[in-house]
Amino acid sequence: MNRDPEIHGLLDEIDGLLAQMPREQRLTEFERMLKPRNTDFIYENEGVHYVVRTHFHGDRREDLRSKVRRLVLKPIEE
């Protein structure tokens, strides 16, 4: 596997910056990095367009992929 010096240089720089932060600030930064950005989307299925807007609650057990799959594949109640 080839090592890309530019990418690894940037990763080393990020590691250095994180190492200088106090523990609580590092944890806050990791939390910020883990939150998905711009996860709203439009899904089209058989000519029907679904607009999906995401809202996150940190105490939920279901992740985004599972929730969308459940909602999209859920039988339509008539």
Gaussian input, Z-matrix of N, CA and C with variables (Angstrom, degrees):
# hf/3-21g

backbone

0 1
 N
 C     1     B1
 C     2     B2     1     A1
 N     3     B3     2     A2     1     D1
 C     4     B4     3     A3     2     D2
 C     5     B5     4     A4     3     D3
 N     6     B6     5     A5     4     D4
 C     7     B7     6     A6     5     D5
 C     8     B8     7     A7     6     D6
 N     9     B9     8     A8     7     D7
 C    10    B10     9     A9     8     D8
 C    11    B11    10    A10     9     D9
 N    12    B12    11    A11    10    D10
 C    13    B13    12    A12    11    D11
 C    14    B14    13    A13    12    D12
 N    15    B15    14    A14    13    D13
 C    16    B16    15    A15    14    D14
 C    17    B17    16    A16    15    D15
 N    18    B18    17    A17    16    D16
 C    19    B19    18    A18    17    D17
 C    20    B20    19    A19    18    D18
 N    21    B21    20    A20    19    D19
 C    22    B22    21    A21    20    D20
 C    23    B23    22    A22    21    D21
 N    24    B24    23    A23    22    D22
 C    25    B25    24    A24    23    D23
 C    26    B26    25    A25    24    D24
 N    27    B27    26    A26    25    D25
 C    28    B28    27    A27    26    D26
 C    29    B29    28    A28    27    D27
 N    30    B30    29    A29    28    D28
 C    31    B31    30    A30    29    D29
 C    32    B32    31    A31    30    D30
 N    33    B33    32    A32    31    D31
 C    34    B34    33    A33    32    D32
 C    35    B35    34    A34    33    D33
 N    36    B36    35    A35    34    D34
 C    37    B37    36    A36    35    D35
 C    38    B38    37    A37    36    D36
 N    39    B39    38    A38    37    D37
 C    40    B40    39    A39    38    D38
 C    41    B41    40    A40    39    D39
 N    42    B42    41    A41    40    D40
 C    43    B43    42    A42    41    D41
 C    44    B44    43    A43    42    D42
 N    45    B45    44    A44    43    D43
 C    46    B46    45    A45    44    D44
 C    47    B47    46    A46    45    D45
 N    48    B48    47    A47    46    D46
 C    49    B49    48    A48    47    D47
 C    50    B50    49    A49    48    D48
 N    51    B51    50    A50    49    D49
 C    52    B52    51    A51    50    D50
 C    53    B53    52    A52    51    D51
 N    54    B54    53    A53    52    D52
 C    55    B55    54    A54    53    D53
 C    56    B56    55    A55    54    D54
 N    57    B57    56    A56    55    D55
 C    58    B58    57    A57    56    D56
 C    59    B59    58    A58    57    D57
 N    60    B60    59    A59    58    D58
 C    61    B61    60    A60    59    D59
 C    62    B62    61    A61    60    D60
 N    63    B63    62    A62    61    D61
 C    64    B64    63    A63    62    D62
 C    65    B65    64    A64    63    D63
 N    66    B66    65    A65    64    D64
 C    67    B67    66    A66    65    D65
 C    68    B68    67    A67    66    D66
 N    69    B69    68    A68    67    D67
 C    70    B70    69    A69    68    D68
 C    71    B71    70    A70    69    D69
 N    72    B72    71    A71    70    D70
 C    73    B73    72    A72    71    D71
 C    74    B74    73    A73    72    D72
 N    75    B75    74    A74    73    D73
 C    76    B76    75    A75    74    D74
 C    77    B77    76    A76    75    D75
 N    78    B78    77    A77    76    D76
 C    79    B79    78    A78    77    D77
 C    80    B80    79    A79    78    D78
 N    81    B81    80    A80    79    D79
 C    82    B82    81    A81    80    D80
 C    83    B83    82    A82    81    D81
 N    84    B84    83    A83    82    D82
 C    85    B85    84    A84    83    D83
 C    86    B86    85    A85    84    D84
 N    87    B87    86    A86    85    D85
 C    88    B88    87    A87    86    D86
 C    89    B89    88    A88    87    D87
 N    90    B90    89    A89    88    D88
 C    91    B91    90    A90    89    D89
 C    92    B92    91    A91    90    D90
 N    93    B93    92    A92    91    D91
 C    94    B94    93    A93    92    D92
 C    95    B95    94    A94    93    D93
 N    96    B96    95    A95    94    D94
 C    97    B97    96    A96    95    D95
 C    98    B98    97    A97    96    D96
 N    99    B99    98    A98    97    D97
 C   100   B100    99    A99    98    D98
 C   101   B101   100   A100    99    D99
 N   102   B102   101   A101   100   D100
 C   103   B103   102   A102   101   D101
 C   104   B104   103   A103   102   D102
 N   105   B105   104   A104   103   D103
 C   106   B106   105   A105   104   D104
 C   107   B107   106   A106   105   D105
 N   108   B108   107   A107   106   D106
 C   109   B109   108   A108   107   D107
 C   110   B110   109   A109   108   D108
 N   111   B111   110   A110   109   D109
 C   112   B112   111   A111   110   D110
 C   113   B113   112   A112   111   D111
 N   114   B114   113   A113   112   D112
 C   115   B115   114   A114   113   D113
 C   116   B116   115   A115   114   D114
 N   117   B117   116   A116   115   D115
 C   118   B118   117   A117   116   D116
 C   119   B119   118   A118   117   D117
 N   120   B120   119   A119   118   D118
 C   121   B121   120   A120   119   D119
 C   122   B122   121   A121   120   D120
 N   123   B123   122   A122   121   D121
 C   124   B124   123   A123   122   D122
 C   125   B125   124   A124   123   D123
 N   126   B126   125   A125   124   D124
 C   127   B127   126   A126   125   D125
 C   128   B128   127   A127   126   D126
 N   129   B129   128   A128   127   D127
 C   130   B130   129   A129   128   D128
 C   131   B131   130   A130   129   D129
 N   132   B132   131   A131   130   D130
 C   133   B133   132   A132   131   D131
 C   134   B134   133   A133   132   D132
 N   135   B135   134   A134   133   D133
 C   136   B136   135   A135   134   D134
 C   137   B137   136   A136   135   D135
 N   138   B138   137   A137   136   D136
 C   139   B139   138   A138   137   D137
 C   140   B140   139   A139   138   D138
 N   141   B141   140   A140   139   D139
 C   142   B142   141   A141   140   D140
 C   143   B143   142   A142   141   D141
 N   144   B144   143   A143   142   D142
 C   145   B145   144   A144   143   D143
 C   146   B146   145   A145   144   D144
 N   147   B147   146   A146   145   D145
 C   148   B148   147   A147   146   D146
 C   149   B149   148   A148   147   D147
 N   150   B150   149   A149   148   D148
 C   151   B151   150   A150   149   D149
 C   152   B152   151   A151   150   D150
 N   153   B153   152   A152   151   D151
 C   154   B154   153   A153   152   D152
 C   155   B155   154   A154   153   D153
 N   156   B156   155   A155   154   D154
 C   157   B157   156   A156   155   D155
 C   158   B158   157   A157   156   D156
 N   159   B159   158   A158   157   D157
 C   160   B160   159   A159   158   D158
 C   161   B161   160   A160   159   D159
 N   162   B162   161   A161   160   D160
 C   163   B163   162   A162   161   D161
 C   164   B164   163   A163   162   D162
 N   165   B165   164   A164   163   D163
 C   166   B166   165   A165   164   D164
 C   167   B167   166   A166   165   D165
 N   168   B168   167   A167   166   D166
 C   169   B169   168   A168   167   D167
 C   170   B170   169   A169   168   D168
 N   171   B171   170   A170   169   D169
 C   172   B172   171   A171   170   D170
 C   173   B173   172   A172   171   D171
 N   174   B174   173   A173   172   D172
 C   175   B175   174   A174   173   D173
 C   176   B176   175   A175   174   D174
 N   177   B177   176   A176   175   D175
 C   178   B178   177   A177   176   D176
 C   179   B179   178   A178   177   D177
 N   180   B180   179   A179   178   D178
 C   181   B181   180   A180   179   D179
 C   182   B182   181   A181   180   D180
 N   183   B183   182   A182   181   D181
 C   184   B184   183   A183   182   D182
 C   185   B185   184   A184   183   D183
 N   186   B186   185   A185   184   D184
 C   187   B187   186   A186   185   D185
 C   188   B188   187   A187   186   D186
 N   189   B189   188   A188   187   D187
 C   190   B190   189   A189   188   D188
 C   191   B191   190   A190   189   D189
 N   192   B192   191   A191   190   D190
 C   193   B193   192   A192   191   D191
 C   194   B194   193   A193   192   D192
 N   195   B195   194   A194   193   D193
 C   196   B196   195   A195   194   D194
 C   197   B197   196   A196   195   D195
 N   198   B198   197   A197   196   D196
 C   199   B199   198   A198   197   D197
 C   200   B200   199   A199   198   D198
 N   201   B201   200   A200   199   D199
 C   202   B202   201   A201   200   D200
 C   203   B203   202   A202   201   D201
 N   204   B204   203   A203   202   D202
 C   205   B205   204   A204   203   D203
 C   206   B206   205   A205   204   D204
 N   207   B207   206   A206   205   D205
 C   208   B208   207   A207   206   D206
 C   209   B209   208   A208   207   D207
 N   210   B210   209   A209   208   D208
 C   211   B211   210   A210   209   D209
 C   212   B212   211   A211   210   D210
 N   213   B213   212   A212   211   D211
 C   214   B214   213   A213   212   D212
 C   215   B215   214   A214   213   D213
 N   216   B216   215   A215   214   D214
 C   217   B217   216   A216   215   D215
 C   218   B218   217   A217   216   D216
 N   219   B219   218   A218   217   D217
 C   220   B220   219   A219   218   D218
 C   221   B221   220   A220   219   D219
 N   222   B222   221   A221   220   D220
 C   223   B223   222   A222   221   D221
 C   224   B224   223   A223   222   D222
 N   225   B225   224   A224   223   D223
 C   226   B226   225   A225   224   D224
 C   227   B227   226   A226   225   D225
 N   228   B228   227   A227   226   D226
 C   229   B229   228   A228   227   D227
 C   230   B230   229   A229   228   D228
 N   231   B231   230   A230   229   D229
 C   232   B232   231   A231   230   D230
 C   233   B233   232   A232   231   D231

   B1=1.4450
   B2=1.5322
   B3=1.3301
   B4=1.4597
   B5=1.5170
   B6=1.2924
   B7=1.4685
   B8=1.5216
   B9=1.3305
   B10=1.4580
   B11=1.5286
   B12=1.3335
   B13=1.4635
   B14=1.5265
   B15=1.3218
   B16=1.4623
   B17=1.5279
   B18=1.3324
   B19=1.4700
   B20=1.5225
   B21=1.3259
   B22=1.4652
   B23=1.5274
   B24=1.3297
   B25=1.4606
   B26=1.5250
   B27=1.3398
   B28=1.4683
   B29=1.5295
   B30=1.3188
   B31=1.4646
   B32=1.5289
   B33=1.3306
   B34=1.4693
   B35=1.5292
   B36=1.3417
   B37=1.4678
   B38=1.5354
   B39=1.3284
   B40=1.4652
   B41=1.5239
   B42=1.3337
   B43=1.4668
   B44=1.5315
   B45=1.3251
   B46=1.4635
   B47=1.5227
   B48=1.3472
   B49=1.4666
   B50=1.5287
   B51=1.3182
   B52=1.4677
   B53=1.5208
   B54=1.3270
   B55=1.4666
   B56=1.5306
   B57=1.3242
   B58=1.4699
   B59=1.5281
   B60=1.3293
   B61=1.4684
   B62=1.5288
   B63=1.3235
   B64=1.4685
   B65=1.5346
   B66=1.3033
   B67=1.4658
   B68=1.5270
   B69=1.3240
   B70=1.4654
   B71=1.5275
   B72=1.3079
   B73=1.4659
   B74=1.5303
   B75=1.3513
   B76=1.4734
   B77=1.5245
   B78=1.3367
   B79=1.4648
   B80=1.5279
   B81=1.3217
   B82=1.4678
   B83=1.5184
   B84=1.3076
   B85=1.4749
   B86=1.5286
   B87=1.3249
   B88=1.4642
   B89=1.5243
   B90=1.3211
   B91=1.4610
   B92=1.5318
   B93=1.3193
   B94=1.4603
   B95=1.5226
   B96=1.3391
   B97=1.4671
   B98=1.5278
   B99=1.3205
   B100=1.4528
   B101=1.5203
   B102=1.3332
   B103=1.4568
   B104=1.5220
   B105=1.3291
   B106=1.4733
   B107=1.5161
   B108=1.2993
   B109=1.4581
   B110=1.5194
   B111=1.2967
   B112=1.4512
   B113=1.5293
   B114=1.3082
   B115=1.4657
   B116=1.5192
   B117=1.3261
   B118=1.4612
   B119=1.5291
   B120=1.3142
   B121=1.4616
   B122=1.5178
   B123=1.3320
   B124=1.4657
   B125=1.5200
   B126=1.3028
   B127=1.4593
   B128=1.5265
   B129=1.3355
   B130=1.4565
   B131=1.5273
   B132=1.3288
   B133=1.4542
   B134=1.5260
   B135=1.3135
   B136=1.4665
   B137=1.5267
   B138=1.3225
   B139=1.4568
   B140=1.5227
   B141=1.3115
   B142=1.4663
   B143=1.5278
   B144=1.3214
   B145=1.4602
   B146=1.5287
   B147=1.3131
   B148=1.4566
   B149=1.5245
   B150=1.3135
   B151=1.4573
   B152=1.5261
   B153=1.3185
   B154=1.4600
   B155=1.5209
   B156=1.3109
   B157=1.4638
   B158=1.5182
   B159=1.2863
   B160=1.4594
   B161=1.5159
   B162=1.3150
   B163=1.4624
   B164=1.5261
   B165=1.3059
   B166=1.4539
   B167=1.5154
   B168=1.3041
   B169=1.4534
   B170=1.5265
   B171=1.2975
   B172=1.4514
   B173=1.5114
   B174=1.3284
   B175=1.4616
   B176=1.5276
   B177=1.3237
   B178=1.4696
   B179=1.5272
   B180=1.3189
   B181=1.4698
   B182=1.5216
   B183=1.3271
   B184=1.4614
   B185=1.5319
   B186=1.3440
   B187=1.4578
   B188=1.5377
   B189=1.3248
   B190=1.4624
   B191=1.5232
   B192=1.3222
   B193=1.4682
   B194=1.5265
   B195=1.3132
   B196=1.4708
   B197=1.5191
   B198=1.3235
   B199=1.4663
   B200=1.5255
   B201=1.3343
   B202=1.4718
   B203=1.5185
   B204=1.3162
   B205=1.4658
   B206=1.5313
   B207=1.3212
   B208=1.4660
   B209=1.5283
   B210=1.3241
   B211=1.4615
   B212=1.5177
   B213=1.3313
   B214=1.4692
   B215=1.5219
   B216=1.3177
   B217=1.4556
   B218=1.5340
   B219=1.3142
   B220=1.4662
   B221=1.5369
   B222=1.3288
   B223=1.4747
   B224=1.5218
   B225=1.3200
   B226=1.4603
   B227=1.5153
   B228=1.3171
   B229=1.4688
   B230=1.5190
   B231=1.3091
   B232=1.4739
   B233=1.5004
   A1=108.55
   A2=116.05
   A3=120.34
   A4=110.76
   A5=114.42
   A6=120.81
   A7=107.60
   A8=116.61
   A9=121.61
   A10=108.03
   A11=117.21
   A12=119.19
   A13=113.57
   A14=118.24
   A15=120.24
   A16=111.06
   A17=116.17
   A18=120.40
   A19=110.30
   A20=116.27
   A21=119.17
   A22=111.71
   A23=117.16
   A24=120.34
   A25=110.75
   A26=116.33
   A27=120.52
   A28=110.96
   A29=117.17
   A30=120.33
   A31=111.32
   A32=116.74
   A33=120.35
   A34=110.75
   A35=116.25
   A36=120.47
   A37=110.62
   A38=116.49
   A39=121.00
   A40=110.03
   A41=116.76
   A42=120.47
   A43=111.15
   A44=116.33
   A45=120.30
   A46=112.05
   A47=115.72
   A48=119.69
   A49=111.17
   A50=116.50
   A51=119.95
   A52=111.35
   A53=116.55
   A54=120.32
   A55=111.66
   A56=117.16
   A57=121.16
   A58=112.70
   A59=117.44
   A60=121.03
   A61=110.78
   A62=116.78
   A63=119.43
   A64=109.66
   A65=116.49
   A66=122.31
   A67=112.74
   A68=117.70
   A69=121.25
   A70=111.75
   A71=116.71
   A72=120.19
   A73=110.51
   A74=116.64
   A75=120.24
   A76=110.71
   A77=116.55
   A78=120.11
   A79=111.06
   A80=116.98
   A81=120.75
   A82=110.45
   A83=116.73
   A84=120.70
   A85=110.89
   A86=117.89
   A87=120.32
   A88=110.51
   A89=116.93
   A90=120.95
   A91=110.37
   A92=116.45
   A93=120.80
   A94=111.48
   A95=116.46
   A96=120.76
   A97=112.03
   A98=117.36
   A99=120.65
   A100=113.70
   A101=117.46
   A102=119.94
   A103=109.49
   A104=116.53
   A105=118.13
   A106=111.15
   A107=114.80
   A108=120.69
   A109=109.14
   A110=116.13
   A111=122.91
   A112=111.67
   A113=116.49
   A114=120.39
   A115=112.42
   A116=118.12
   A117=120.43
   A118=107.85
   A119=116.57
   A120=119.28
   A121=110.50
   A122=115.30
   A123=122.47
   A124=106.97
   A125=116.17
   A126=123.14
   A127=108.02
   A128=116.87
   A129=121.26
   A130=109.23
   A131=115.64
   A132=120.83
   A133=108.12
   A134=115.43
   A135=122.36
   A136=112.02
   A137=116.05
   A138=121.34
   A139=115.35
   A140=117.51
   A141=121.10
   A142=107.87
   A143=115.92
   A144=121.24
   A145=109.46
   A146=114.78
   A147=121.34
   A148=107.83
   A149=117.23
   A150=121.43
   A151=106.42
   A152=115.57
   A153=120.99
   A154=108.57
   A155=115.86
   A156=122.13
   A157=107.29
   A158=115.78
   A159=119.69
   A160=111.59
   A161=114.16
   A162=122.85
   A163=105.73
   A164=117.48
   A165=120.53
   A166=111.44
   A167=114.53
   A168=122.86
   A169=106.42
   A170=117.36
   A171=121.52
   A172=115.50
   A173=117.79
   A174=119.44
   A175=112.94
   A176=118.00
   A177=121.16
   A178=110.79
   A179=116.28
   A180=120.56
   A181=112.65
   A182=118.47
   A183=121.73
   A184=109.87
   A185=116.82
   A186=119.47
   A187=110.33
   A188=115.65
   A189=121.63
   A190=111.96
   A191=117.22
   A192=120.64
   A193=111.00
   A194=117.77
   A195=121.34
   A196=111.34
   A197=116.22
   A198=120.11
   A199=111.29
   A200=116.98
   A201=119.96
   A202=110.26
   A203=117.27
   A204=120.27
   A205=110.12
   A206=116.59
   A207=120.50
   A208=110.82
   A209=116.52
   A210=120.05
   A211=112.95
   A212=117.25
   A213=120.66
   A214=111.16
   A215=117.22
   A216=120.31
   A217=113.09
   A218=116.53
   A219=121.26
   A220=109.54
   A221=117.42
   A222=119.20
   A223=110.57
   A224=115.49
   A225=120.33
   A226=109.13
   A227=114.77
   A228=119.87
   A229=108.82
   A230=116.74
   A231=120.72
   A232=110.93
   D1=132.05
   D2=-179.49
   D3=-81.00
   D4=140.41
   D5=177.60
   D6=-98.12
   D7=119.51
   D8=179.00
   D9=-84.16
   D10=110.95
   D11=-175.26
   D12=-61.64
   D13=-34.06
   D14=-179.15
   D15=-66.96
   D16=-47.77
   D17=-179.57
   D18=-63.93
   D19=-46.42
   D20=-178.11
   D21=-68.02
   D22=-30.28
   D23=175.05
   D24=-64.85
   D25=-42.46
   D26=177.62
   D27=-66.02
   D28=-41.61
   D29=177.96
   D30=-62.87
   D31=-40.44
   D32=176.98
   D33=-63.54
   D34=-37.88
   D35=178.27
   D36=-64.60
   D37=-43.24
   D38=177.89
   D39=-62.45
   D40=-44.73
   D41=177.80
   D42=-57.99
   D43=-41.36
   D44=179.33
   D45=-63.87
   D46=-42.33
   D47=178.30
   D48=-64.64
   D49=-42.36
   D50=179.30
   D51=-64.72
   D52=-37.62
   D53=-178.93
   D54=-64.85
   D55=-25.79
   D56=-179.88
   D57=-81.46
   D58=-16.29
   D59=-176.58
   D60=-80.60
   D61=148.70
   D62=170.79
   D63=-63.76
   D64=157.15
   D65=-175.73
   D66=-51.90
   D67=-49.15
   D68=-177.65
   D69=-62.54
   D70=-39.38
   D71=178.70
   D72=-66.84
   D73=-39.12
   D74=176.78
   D75=-61.47
   D76=-44.77
   D77=179.85
   D78=-62.34
   D79=-40.07
   D80=176.99
   D81=-63.30
   D82=-41.14
   D83=179.54
   D84=-66.26
   D85=-42.10
   D86=177.61
   D87=-62.18
   D88=-41.43
   D89=179.07
   D90=-61.72
   D91=-42.15
   D92=178.63
   D93=-62.50
   D94=-40.15
   D95=-178.80
   D96=-69.36
   D97=-29.19
   D98=-176.00
   D99=-80.45
   D100=-18.86
   D101=-178.81
   D102=-75.54
   D103=128.16
   D104=179.42
   D105=-66.56
   D106=148.80
   D107=177.59
   D108=-111.94
   D109=145.02
   D110=174.77
   D111=48.63
   D112=60.18
   D113=-178.44
   D114=-96.85
   D115=4.17
   D116=174.67
   D117=-72.56
   D118=144.23
   D119=179.24
   D120=-157.13
   D121=167.59
   D122=175.44
   D123=-112.75
   D124=129.59
   D125=-178.36
   D126=-116.66
   D127=129.55
   D128=179.48
   D129=-112.82
   D130=131.49
   D131=178.86
   D132=-141.69
   D133=115.69
   D134=178.60
   D135=51.88
   D136=46.81
   D137=176.34
   D138=81.51
   D139=-3.31
   D140=178.14
   D141=-103.01
   D142=129.26
   D143=179.40
   D144=-101.28
   D145=130.16
   D146=178.00
   D147=-111.92
   D148=127.06
   D149=175.74
   D150=-96.84
   D151=121.38
   D152=-177.40
   D153=-111.09
   D154=121.56
   D155=175.24
   D156=-116.28
   D157=133.44
   D158=-174.13
   D159=-103.46
   D160=143.87
   D161=175.55
   D162=-136.78
   D163=133.51
   D164=-175.27
   D165=-116.02
   D166=141.68
   D167=173.58
   D168=-126.79
   D169=124.88
   D170=-174.98
   D171=-63.52
   D172=-19.19
   D173=-175.97
   D174=-97.26
   D175=12.48
   D176=-179.41
   D177=-89.90
   D178=151.31
   D179=-178.75
   D180=-93.96
   D181=-19.84
   D182=-175.91
   D183=-89.91
   D184=129.96
   D185=178.59
   D186=-86.46
   D187=171.49
   D188=-175.19
   D189=-57.90
   D190=-47.42
   D191=-177.67
   D192=-60.50
   D193=-44.66
   D194=-179.95
   D195=-64.62
   D196=-41.65
   D197=-179.30
   D198=-64.05
   D199=-47.26
   D200=179.69
   D201=-63.06
   D202=-44.04
   D203=179.33
   D204=-59.90
   D205=-43.38
   D206=-179.90
   D207=-63.22
   D208=-44.37
   D209=-177.94
   D210=-70.23
   D211=-40.68
   D212=-177.36
   D213=-73.96
   D214=-38.53
   D215=-176.40
   D216=-88.43
   D217=-7.11
   D218=-179.67
   D219=-63.62
   D220=132.60
   D221=177.94
   D222=-60.92
   D223=140.86
   D224=179.13
   D225=-76.78
   D226=125.54
   D227=178.78
   D228=-83.96
   D229=130.82
   D230=-179.15
   D231=-101.32

